[in-house]
Amino acid sequence: MEDSNSYIRVSGFVLGSLMFQHLNSDSDVEGLILGETKAEERSNITDSQIDNIQFEHTINIQKHISCRKLYSFYNRIGEVNQDEIRHILSNYKEENVIGWYKQRRNTDQQMTFREQVVHENLKRALSNHELIFLLLTPSEITTSGSTHKLEYAVYRSHGSQYCSVPVLVSNLGLLEEQDYWRLSASCSSVNYNHAVRKHRSKFFSSDGSLHEVDEINDMNNSLQGELKMACKKVEESERLVEKLLADISDLRRTVNERKQELREISADGASTLAQPQENVLLCEVIKTLFPGASLLQTQALNFQGFPLPEFCCSTDHGIDIATTLPLILSHTLPKARKGRLGRGGGTSWRKRPLRESSEVPKRKKGMLEETEESLSVSGSETEEDLIPANQNGNNLDVSNSPVF
Amino acid sequence: MAVSAVHLESDAFLVCMNHALSTEKEEVMGLCIGEVDTNRIVHIHSVIILRRSDKRKDRVEISPEQLSSAATESYRLAEMTGRPMRVVGWYHSHPHITVWPSHVDVRTQAMYQMMDQGFVGLIFSCFIEDKNTKTGRVLYTCFQSVHLNKIKIEIPIHVIPHEAIGKVCLESAVELPRILCQEEQDTYRKIHRWVASEAQGSIQFVFTKNLCSQMSAVSGPLLQWLEDRLEQNKQNIIELQLEKERLTQELATM
């Protein structure tokens, strides 16, 4: 008859290290577990059975490799990326991978469907049918936040079934002072004591101390020395990691600030471009052609489309229209008009850029109403002529652009 | 006045957890070093592992020498951080026992609070297993005593992320094997005086066996963890340096 017992062994330092990793992260964390598997076969012979064999399967978790982010070695549908696993493992061998782990806060101690799919795919990818999954689920157990709990369990699949395997945290355990007092009974045989005394010097030094005690103390001191050296190296590397993290944090902040500045500058630039540059030539022409006609000179309209005479430009741009645009003055309108602007209500006015008057054909009033051509200020048409007949006489009741 | 909350740095938490998980046969204890701010929040930056002079379950005592060395450690941390540090609390473990403080724990806490009202107590419960689901459990809690009634009050505790392990915490962590060895040597010397000469060999064998167990159960795994941490840090440094270069180049092109 065969019996099978499986155990997981993990040291308190590895368990503590796993907890430490999750405490420093604000999300779930996961990674790979490395270790070794040992199998022992024990046979028990009893009165009723001659071949009672017990298999003891011990899986030692030796270290964990944390993934920088979630979904690093699998995608959302649970497919495993073997290249990514090799990248995560770096110098470690794939055959040392005995499982993977996940840590998630305030969740049930139960594998999710995705985790099961990933586990099956990982088993196939690593060709390891004894692959284990370690799940750690921390949570608060009091509303005050005074008491916290971490539950941990290891799962293994057999077909479609998942069962948990007991986890033993290896520790000092059974070292008790009573061991010193469990002395064997002394032997009064003379020959026994003679034989022991004859070989005593091989085990005991002249002061009565056991050689092995000195040896073991020396070994322990060496181990302490190794621990101190390892501690020093780890400390130096921790400071370097800390400095790099601080530098990266500063750089990220500076990059974000710079990006923000650039965004603001481009926004300002865009808004500057959106602001119309004053057409100083037009301004001077209007002032020349229509002196004192502030309604015509202004370029500002209110929301209802009425010109605002108080915003007309009073700057002398120093342009002599007579020399700059002599042809405009040769076609000067007989009198300046004030306050008579085109109106809305179905009529659309179209602008076109200023041209030399010679290029602009003379238009008759009727053509303006029929064609899509934009208006021209040259020619003999007056402003009054250009205004369509359906105006209601209210000069300020307009919603469309003024006519130039 | 009661403390409003405790902020325990994650590297100090790591040392406490390593200490608590080192043995399931007896309660371990230590002192917490840190500072208290104006909002009555206790910030624990480091811990000191202590030897228990009396290992009986209902006695939790800290000797004057240990308190003195704890004070020395506080000055060292104060020099490193540039902030005043002192002993602000104590922690101990409850292996196989519920996390809630016993009446002895509450009395001990009340006694410490007589010296310092802001003194806090932490308990780490470990080696708990649900036999049905085979789920292991580790719990931790924070409490103070209400002085007159000697009953406990719960203090919220938050573990603060600290991605790199501090120097003081690392040094505290590697103190554990040294303290265990010292305890064993003291026990051996104490018994050595009382045992007859023909039994000296036996007790020396026990000492050798116990020291070997300490090395394989504590020193070995601790050394392994340190080496793995160093390896992990080396990988991290390479990746972080690449990230730093990338960001520096990105900034230069702006």
Contacts between the chains, C-beta under 8 A, distances in Angstrom:
chain1	res1	chain2	res2	distance
A	11	B	221	3.8
A	11	B	224	7.7
A	11	B	225	7.5
A	12	B	17	7.3
A	12	B	18	5.9
A	12	B	20	7.7
A	12	B	21	2.7
A	12	B	22	5.9
A	12	B	221	7.5
A	13	B	18	5.7
A	13	B	21	7.8
A	13	B	221	5.0
A	13	B	222	5.7
A	13	B	224	7.5
A	13	B	225	4.0
A	14	B	221	7.5
A	14	B	225	6.7
A	15	B	17	7.6
A	15	B	21	6.3
A	15	B	138	7.7
A	16	B	14	5.4
A	16	B	17	4.2
A	16	B	18	4.8
A	16	B	21	6.3
A	17	B	14	7.4
A	17	B	225	6.1
A	17	B	228	7.9
A	17	B	229	7.5
A	19	B	13	7.7
A	19	B	14	7.5
A	19	B	17	6.2
A	19	B	138	7.6
A	20	B	10	5.9
A	20	B	11	7.4
A	20	B	13	7.2
A	20	B	14	4.5
A	20	B	17	7.9
A	23	B	10	4.4
A	23	B	13	6.6
A	23	B	159	4.9
A	23	B	161	6.4
A	24	B	10	5.6
A	24	B	161	4.4
A	24	B	162	6.9
A	24	B	163	4.9
A	25	B	161	7.5
A	26	B	161	7.8
A	62	B	224	6.8
A	63	B	224	7.2
A	63	B	225	7.8
A	63	B	228	4.6
A	65	B	232	7.5
A	66	B	232	7.6
A	68	B	239	7.6
A	90	B	235	6.2
A	91	B	231	7.7
A	109	B	133	7.3
A	109	B	135	5.6
A	141	B	139	7.3
A	142	B	141	8.0
A	142	B	154	6.2
A	144	B	154	4.7
A	144	B	155	7.9
A	144	B	156	5.4
A	145	B	5	8.0
A	145	B	156	3.9
A	145	B	157	6.8
A	145	B	158	7.0
A	146	B	141	5.7
A	146	B	142	5.3
A	146	B	143	6.8
A	146	B	154	3.5
A	146	B	155	5.6
A	146	B	156	5.4
A	146	B	157	6.1
A	147	B	99	6.3
A	147	B	139	6.4
A	147	B	140	7.2
A	147	B	141	4.0
A	147	B	142	7.8
A	147	B	154	7.0
A	148	B	139	6.7
A	148	B	140	5.7
A	148	B	141	7.6
A	148	B	157	7.3
A	149	B	137	6.3
A	149	B	138	7.4
A	149	B	139	4.8
A	150	B	137	7.0
A	150	B	138	4.7
A	150	B	139	7.5
A	151	B	135	5.1
A	151	B	136	7.1
A	151	B	137	5.4
A	152	B	135	7.0
A	152	B	136	4.9
A	152	B	137	7.6
A	152	B	138	7.6
A	153	B	133	6.9
A	153	B	134	6.2
A	153	B	135	4.4
A	153	B	136	6.8
A	164	B	133	6.4
A	164	B	134	4.3
A	164	B	135	7.0
A	165	B	134	6.8
A	166	B	129	7.3
A	166	B	134	4.7
A	167	B	129	7.9
A	167	B	134	7.4
A	167	B	136	4.9
A	169	B	21	5.7
A	169	B	24	7.6
A	169	B	126	7.3
A	169	B	127	6.5
A	169	B	136	7.1
A	170	B	217	6.2
A	170	B	221	7.4
A	171	B	21	6.2
A	171	B	22	5.7
A	171	B	23	5.2
A	171	B	24	5.3
A	171	B	127	7.8
A	171	B	217	6.1
A	171	B	218	8.0
A	172	B	22	6.0
A	172	B	23	4.1
A	172	B	24	7.9
A	172	B	25	6.9
A	172	B	180	7.4
A	172	B	213	6.6
A	172	B	214	6.6
A	172	B	217	5.0
A	172	B	218	6.3
A	173	B	23	6.7
A	173	B	24	5.7
A	173	B	25	5.9
A	173	B	217	7.2
A	174	B	25	6.6
A	174	B	213	7.9
A	175	B	23	7.7
A	175	B	25	7.1
A	175	B	184	7.9
A	175	B	210	5.2
A	175	B	213	5.7
A	175	B	214	7.3
A	176	B	25	6.8
A	177	B	187	5.8
A	179	B	206	4.9
A	179	B	209	7.6
A	179	B	210	7.0
A	180	B	187	7.0
A	180	B	188	7.5
A	180	B	191	4.8
A	180	B	195	7.8
A	180	B	203	5.2
A	180	B	206	5.2
A	180	B	207	7.9
A	181	B	191	7.8
A	183	B	195	7.8
A	183	B	199	5.1
A	183	B	202	5.1
A	183	B	203	7.8
A	184	B	202	6.9
A	186	B	198	6.0
A	186	B	199	7.8
A	203	B	201	7.3
A	204	B	201	7.1
A	208	B	197	7.1
A	208	B	200	6.0
A	209	B	204	6.9
A	210	B	200	7.9
A	210	B	201	6.3
A	210	B	204	3.9
A	210	B	205	7.1
A	210	B	208	7.0
A	212	B	204	7.3
A	212	B	205	7.7
A	212	B	208	5.0
A	213	B	204	5.0
A	213	B	207	6.2
A	213	B	208	6.0
A	216	B	207	7.8
A	216	B	208	4.8
A	216	B	211	5.1
A	216	B	212	6.7
A	217	B	211	7.5
A	219	B	215	7.3
A	220	B	181	5.7
A	220	B	211	5.7
A	220	B	214	7.8
A	220	B	215	6.3
A	220	B	219	7.6
A	223	B	177	7.3
A	223	B	215	5.8
A	223	B	219	4.9
A	223	B	220	7.9
A	223	B	223	7.3
A	224	B	177	6.5
A	224	B	178	5.9
A	224	B	181	7.5
A	224	B	219	7.6
A	226	B	223	6.0
A	227	B	174	4.9
A	227	B	177	6.4
A	227	B	219	6.5
A	227	B	222	6.5
A	227	B	223	5.7
A	227	B	226	7.1
A	228	B	174	6.7
A	230	B	223	5.9
A	230	B	226	4.1
A	230	B	227	6.2
A	230	B	230	7.0
A	231	B	170	5.4
A	231	B	171	6.6
A	231	B	173	7.7
A	231	B	174	4.6
A	231	B	226	6.3
A	233	B	226	8.0
A	233	B	230	5.5
A	234	B	165	7.5
A	234	B	170	6.2
A	234	B	226	5.2
A	234	B	229	5.3
A	234	B	230	5.1
A	234	B	233	7.0
A	235	B	165	7.9
A	235	B	167	5.3
A	235	B	170	5.2
A	235	B	171	8.0
A	237	B	229	7.9
A	237	B	230	5.7
A	237	B	233	3.8
A	237	B	234	6.7
A	237	B	237	6.8
A	238	B	164	4.4
A	238	B	165	5.2
A	238	B	166	7.7
A	238	B	167	7.8
A	238	B	170	7.2
A	238	B	233	6.5
A	239	B	164	7.2
A	239	B	167	7.8
A	240	B	233	7.5
A	240	B	237	5.7
A	241	B	163	7.4
A	241	B	164	5.1
A	241	B	233	5.5
A	241	B	236	5.6
A	241	B	237	6.2
A	241	B	240	6.8
A	242	B	163	7.6
A	242	B	164	4.0
A	244	B	237	6.5
A	244	B	240	4.0
A	244	B	241	6.6
A	244	B	244	6.2
A	245	B	163	6.4
A	245	B	164	7.1
A	245	B	240	6.8
A	247	B	244	5.6
A	248	B	240	6.3
A	248	B	243	5.7
A	248	B	244	5.5
A	248	B	247	6.5
A	251	B	244	6.5
A	251	B	247	4.0
A	251	B	248	6.5
A	251	B	251	6.5
A	252	B	247	6.4
A	254	B	251	6.1
A	255	B	247	6.0
A	255	B	250	5.8
A	255	B	251	5.5
A	255	B	254	7.4
A	258	B	251	6.6
A	258	B	254	4.8
A	259	B	254	7.5
A	262	B	254	6.8
